[in-house]
């Protein structure tokens, strides 16, 4: 698609893109160290301390990324430096992909801006998550694949395969990338001939060869990672509630009007009898991702960010379509301008709210205000049920703060145990265990010993720790019941827990209970 935009305008938007990338990257570098690691980030940081070709729930790229940037230390900024670097490269690849498809600098710039109007993208572009490397290799595969299909050059097909292998090593659902590209080829009259050529299949084979260490790792570990991921998508039968949650999660994660904008754009493209190759490519590498995970939502729980890869070409095709519509008839321009303006306002407001919650304790005061309103309504209309009193765990952002202090308190308690060198720390689930483990002394053993299978089953051998003492860290909710569950795994339990309170800006952020056990029997909970 040749652009009719004047050269001066193209230069202006090229400059704007790079200025925007520098500005947003500087902002990330300045803010990334100001809030603590999330549950998953802590878990993946622990991966980097046990480097391997596979883990219980993910391939190894996130661990490699963390290991690369934490050589000089484990500060939060260094932990997140790898994802920030990936976001810079991913956004640059987004621009080059937009240019390859539409030859218009405006498309690349507005696509990058659109990505940043989606609240959840700000977490994925800075957090230590598998999506950081996935975004990079996903965009690189698309860009290399497009040029390979246009030029037919073997080196570019090989590069496509290498990038596809990197995507597979980043996140398992990258297999959808190959299916999307094959779907594009099958529906393209101009490019369908590639299905009878060896190059696309060699690219896939190269990707699988690069991915093969993970396959070998899984074969040696009873295929646990693949079984876990496939189990998440199998479910127990049709569940309309889960489907509605899957669809609703898309609106909440990416901003409702931006999702509607994508649907509107795709409807416009699909209805065109003479859809361009660029549009066809963008549709096939975005919409199937959303469709697949929403269908999975019919039977299983789907997390909103699983569709994030679809937004890279999704944002490009939205930007291209809107720019086309802005040069159309006046009534069409008005409709699209209103939709765009509303989408920008809502997306910006949701993103600002996300940052506000991260850096300011807003949830408590807002919830207290809402509760007072509900109490007033209850006084007037008894049928209206008032909100329950505010608890610190209502504010999910509190989970990002105070774990270093908690770990320090646990280490002090461990040193007070009769045998501190043979005392391990465990949690009810991997969440709290991982968040505190990243700050414990390197020689301190941490684990989960419940019946639920997780990564700690690969790191902690109960037989080797028979006779050890332990500290159990647990949330206040049902803490006594949960502590009693593990009583049978030890010879003795102190029924009186010690309380750890963590404060954030002078407000209580979290309370944890710690139980002491002695004489571990060397087995997991049945």
N, C-alpha and C positions, 0 to 999 in steps of 0.2 A: 504494500500500500504506500504509494508515494504521497508525501505530505505537500500541501499547498501553503503551509505556513511560511511566511517570509524568513529568510536566513537570520535576520536580526532577532526575531522572536525566538528562533531555535537556540541561538547563542544565549539569549537572556534566560531561557528555561534551563539550559545546561548549567549555567552559573548558579541559578537558584537551587537546582538539585544539590550541587556540591556544597553550597552554603548551608542548606537545610541539613544535609548529612553531617557536616562538621558541628553544627549547632546542637542537633539532637544527640550526637555521640558525646559531646562535651557535657551536656546535661546528664546523661547516663553516668558518665565517669564521676561527676560531682555528687550524685545522689545514691549511687549503687552501694556505697559503704555505710549509709546512714540508717539502714534497717537490717535486722538480722536475717539469717537463712531460714527459708521455709522448710517444711517437713521433707519434701522431695529433694530439695537442694542439699540438706544435711545427709540424706541417705546416699545421694550420688557422690558427695564428697568422700564418704566412707568407701565407696567403690574405688575411688582413685588411690586409696591406701591399701587396696587388695586387688591390684591390677590383674585382669584376666580377660579371656576372649568372650566371656558371657557372664550374665548374672540372672538371678531368678526371674526378673520381669523385663529386662532390656538388654540389647546388644551393648558393646563396650565403648562406643565413641564418646559418650558423656563422661566416662571415667578417664579416658585418654585426654580429653579436653581439660578436665579439672587437674589432672596430674601435670599437664604442661604449664599451667599458669600458677600453680601453688608450690613450685620448686623453691621460690624465695620466701614462702610463708603462707599461712592459712587465714590471712585477713579476709574479711568479707569482700572487699574490693578485688583482691587477687583471685578469689574464688569465682567472682562474676566477670573477671576480665576476659576470659575465654568466650563466654556467650556474647559479650559486647563486641569483641572482635568479629565474631561470626555474624552479628547483626550488621556491622559495617559492610562486610563482604556481600552478605545477602542482599542488602539494599542496593549496592552497586550493581550486582548481577540483575536485580529487578530492572534497573534502568537500561542495562544493555539488552535484556530480554524484550523490554518495551520497544526499544529502537529496532531490534531485529524483526519484531512482528509488525510494527506500525510506522517505523521511520519517523517518529515524532517525539521530540524532547519533552513536549508538554505532557504526553502520556506517562513517561517515566516519572516526571516530577509529581504530578497529581496522584499517581498510583502510590508513591511513597508517602505523600501526605495522607491519603486515605487509610493506609495501613495504620497510621498513628492516630486516627480517630476511633480506633477500635480498642476499648479498654484492656482486654486480655492480651493484646499484642504487646503492650508495654511490659507485661510480666514475662512473656515468652522471649522478648528481645534482650532481656537483661538477666533472667534467672538461669541458674545452673540446671537446665532441663535438657532431655534428649532433643527437644524441638530446636534448640540453638544450632546444633550441627546439622539436623535434618533440613532446616531452612536453607542453609548454605548449599548442601549437596543436592537438594531438590531443585533449587533454582539453576544450579550449575548443570544438572542433567537436562533440564528443559532447554536451556540455552544451547548446550552442545548438541542435543538431539535435533533441534530446529535447524542448526547450521549443517549438521550431518545429512539430514534429509534434503536440504537444498543443494549442497555441494557434492554429496556422495563420496567425499574423501575418507579413506580408511583411517587416517590419524584422528579425525574428528569422531568417527564411530568408536574408535578405541577409547578416546577421552570420555565419550558418553557412557561407555561401559564402566570405566573407572569411577566416574561421578555417581553412577547408579550403585556401584558397590559401596561407596562411602555413605550413600543414603540408607542402604540396607543395614550397615553397621551402626547407623544412628538410631533408627527406629524401625520396628518390624513392619509397620503398615506401609513402608516404602514400596512394598511389592505392588501396591495399587498404582504406583507411578508407571511401571511397565505396562500394566493393563490399560491405563488411560492412554498411553502413547500408541499402543496397539489398536485401541478403539478409534483413535484419531486416524491412523493409517487405513483402517478398514472402511471408514466412511468418507475418505478423501479420494475422489477420482484422480486428482493430480498426483497424489503420493501413494496410492494403493499398491503400485507396482513393487514397492519396497517389501511387501509381505512375501513376495516370491524370491527375494534376494537374501543372501546369507548375512549381510551386515547387521540388521537389527537383532538377529538371534545371537550373533557373535557378541554384540554389545551386552545383551542380557547374560550370556555365558561368562563374559569377563566380570560382570558385576557379581555373579554367583561365586566365581573363583575367589574374588576378593573377600566375599562374605563367608567362604568355606571354613575359616577357623572357628567361627561361631557355630556352624553346623557340627563340626567335630566336637566342640565343647559341649554342645547339647547332647550329642550322642553319648558322651562319657558321663553325663549327668541325668540320664533317664528322660531326656527331652523335656525337662521341667519348664524351661522358658517358653517353648512353643505350646506346651499343654496349658500353661497358665494363660497365655494370650488367647488361644482358641477357646478356652473355657470362659473367658470374659465375653466372648461373642456368641456363645451357644444359648445361654439362658434356659428358662424352664417353661417355655411356651409364650404365646402372644400376650403382651401386657400393654394395653393402651396407655396406661399411666406412665410407663417408662418411655414410650414413644413421645408423649407430650412433653415429658421432661427433657428428652433429647432435643426436640425442636425448640422448646422454650429456652434451653441452655444456649442455643445459637444466638437467639435474640439478646440474651443477657450478656454473653461474652463479647460479641462483636458490635453491639448497638443495634436496636431493632430496625431503625430505618435504613441502616447500611445493608442489613440482610435483605430487606424489602427491595432496596435499590439493586442488589445483585439479582434477585428474582426477576425484577422488571427488565433489567438489561438482558438476561438470558432469554426471557420471553421474546424480546425484540429480535435477538439474534436467531433464535430457533425458527421464528416465523418467516425469516427472510429466505426466499427460494434460491438466491444467489449468494449465500453466505461465503465470505472470503476465507482463504486458508488460515489467515491469522486469527480470525474470529473462531473458526472451527477448532483450531489448536487450543485457544484459550478456554473455550467451552469444555472441551474434552479433558483438559487438565485441571479443571476446577469443580464444575458441577457434580461429576461422579463421586468426588470425595464427600461432598455434603450428602448426596443421595445414599451412598453406602452406609455411612454411620447413622443416618436417621433410620434406615431400614434395620440396622443392627439394634437400634433403640426399640424396635418392636418386641424384642425378647430379652434384652440385656441393658444394664446401666451403661450409658455412654457419657464420658466426660466432654464438656464443651470444646476444649482445646484440641481434641483429636482431629478436628477438621481444619486446623489452622493452615496446613500446607496448601489447601485449596484457594486460599486468599491471595497467593502470590500472582497467579495469572488472573484470578477473579478481580483483583484490584486494577490490573492492567486493562481488562476488557471493560470494566465500569468506566475508567477514565477515558478510554477511547470513545465509548458510546456517548458519554455525556458531552464531550467536545464536539462530536458530530451533531448531536441534538441542539447544541447551542448556536449552530449556524443554520438551523432549519427555520420553518415557519414560526411567526411570532407566537401563536397560541401554543405550539409545541414547546417553544423556549420557555414560556411562562410556567407551564406545568413542571418541566424538568427543573427549572430554577427554584421553584418552591420546594420540590422534593429534596434537591441538593442542599438548600439552605437549612431545612429542617433536620436533615441527616447530619450536617456539620454541627449544628447547635447541640443536638442530643448527644452525638459522639463526643464532642468536646466537653460537655457537662459531665458525662459519665466518666471520662478519663480524668477530669479535674477532681471528681469525687474520689476516684481510686487513689490518687496521690494525696488528697486530703486525709483519707483514712489511714494511709501509710505513715504520714508524718505528723498527724495531729490526733489526739484521743477524742475523736468526734462521736463515735458510736454511743458511748455512755451517756453524754449529755442529750443527744438526740433521742435516744431510747427513753431516758427519764422524762423528757418532755412529752413524748408520745404516750407514756404510761399515765402521766398526769391528766392528759386529755381523755384517755380511756376511763380513768376513775371519775372524771367529771361527767362523762356520758353515762357511766354506770349509775351515778347518783340520780340522773334524770330519767334514764331508761334502764331499769334493772336487768332487762334481757341482754344488754350489751355486756359481754364479759371483759373485765379489765385485764390489761397485760400484767404478767407476773413481775415481781421486782427484778431490777437489772442484776445480771451476774457477769463477771469479767469474761467468762467463756462465750458470751454473746458476741463479743468483738473478736472476730477471727484474726484481725491483724495483730492482736496481742500475742499470737503464737510465734511472731517473728522476733520477740524481744525477751531478754532475760535468761536465755539458756546458758550463757557463759557463767553467770552468777549462780545458776542452779547447779552446774557441774562443779563449781568451786565448793559449794556447800556439800555436795555428795562426796567429794574427795576428802573433805574434813571428816565426814562421818565414816568413810571407809578407813581412814587412818585411826579412828577410835575403835574399830572392830578388833576382836582378839587376834585375828590373823589377817591383817590388811593385804598382805601380798597374795593371799589365796581367797580374796573376796571379790566377787564379780557383781556387776550392776545389770539389772534386767527390767524390762517394762512389759506392760500388758500387750501392747502392740508395737510394731516397729516404729511408729510415729515418734513417740516421746523418747524411745530408746535411741534412735538416730540423732534426734535434735540435741540430746545431752551428750551423746558419745563423741561427737566431733570436738567437744571441749574438754573431755576427760584426759587425764594423763595417758600418753601412748601405751604404757604397760597395763593400764586398767582394762580388764576384759568386760565386754558388754554383750548382751544377748537378749533374745526372746525365747521363752521356754514353754510357751503355750502350744496347744494342739494345731494352731494355724501355721501352715507352711509358709516361710518367707526366706529372705536372703540369709538371715542369721543361721538357718539350718546348715548352710554351706560354710559358715565361719566358726560356728561353735559346736564342739564335740562334747556332749554331756558326759560321756564316760571318762574323758580326760580331766574333768573337773569334779569328779566324785569326791565328796568330803569337803568341798569348798563352802564358805559362807557367802551370803548375798545381801544386796540391798535392792528392794523392789520399789520402783518409782511409779506412782499411779495418780490419776486425777481423783478429786474428792468424790465424784459421783460413783456410788456403789463401791467405794474403796475397800470397805471391810469384807464385802462379799467376794470381791476379786482377790484380796489377800488370802482369804481362806481357801480359795481354789488351788493356790500353789502350796498350801500347807503340807499336803501329802507328798510333795517332792522333796521335803526337807525333814530332818530329824526334829527341829525345833523352830518356833516362830515367836517373836516378841509381839504380843497383841497390841501394844501401844505404839502407834506410828509417830514419827516426827514430822512436823508441818514445815513446808518451805513456801514462803510468800514472795512473789516478785512484783515490784511496783514499776509503773511506767508514768513518768511525769507526775509523780506524787499520787497516782491512782493505782489501786490494786489491779494487776494485769493477769495474775495466775496464782493459783494455790495448788500445791502438789503434796501428796502424802508419801512418806518413805517408811517402809517396813523392813525390819531386820530378820534374817533367817540364818540358820546355821546347819551344817551337815547335809549338803546337797546329795541326793540319792543317785545322781548321775543318769537321769532320764527326763524325757519331755512329758508334758501333760498329755494324758491319753484322751 
